[in-house]
Amino acid sequence: MLYRFRFLYDKLRYRRFLNLMRKRDVTIGVGAYVNPDSRIKRGTRIGDYTIINYPIVIKGGPPRAEIGNFCAIGENVTIITTNHNINHANLMFSLHEQFQFCSLVEEKGPTVIGSNVWIGDRVLLLPGVTIGHGVVCGAGSIITKDVPHFAVVAGVPARIIKFRFSEEMIAELLRIG
């Protein structure tokens, strides 16, 4: 009996989460699952059959975050879409807003994750980074620059460890889509 109650509670909680995401202009694809404890910024797009079983954070300003189809994203992953511009004498957001100084937000374009990507636990993606299709990101990595298709990356900052397939195989996989 307790199991049934828990199942119904989880189902209702997830439905409320999905309604909140729709109101925030977050698109969650067919068959995708996002842990309801996640903090997802407005305008994010999550592709079909992508699984986010543990809470993640997607935060930042206007450039959106895009996650492709068939991705698996680990626990405590943080995706940042904007950064602070440190080329000003005063870095207090409240003062800049109050006196209408120039923006402290530094935009580098959308943060994009391709399809069929596996991102390990505690990975940090910095603004404007594009991760290609089929990439594997090792746990604890900090992704500071674009990652080519089917690469395996790890470290701080992340670097390419190897490629999952040969150049010919990668070209064929990208060709067939």
Buried (B, 14 or more C-beta within 10 A) or exposed (E): EEEEEEEEEEEEEBEEBBEEBEEEEBBBBEEBEBBBEBEBBEBBBBBBBBBBEBBBBBBBBEBBBBBBBBBBBBBBBBBBBBBEBEEEEEEEEEEBEEEEBEBBBBBBEBBBBBBBBBBBBBBBBBBBBBBBBBBBBBBBBBBBEEBBBBBBBBEEEBEEEEBBBEEEEBEEBEEEE
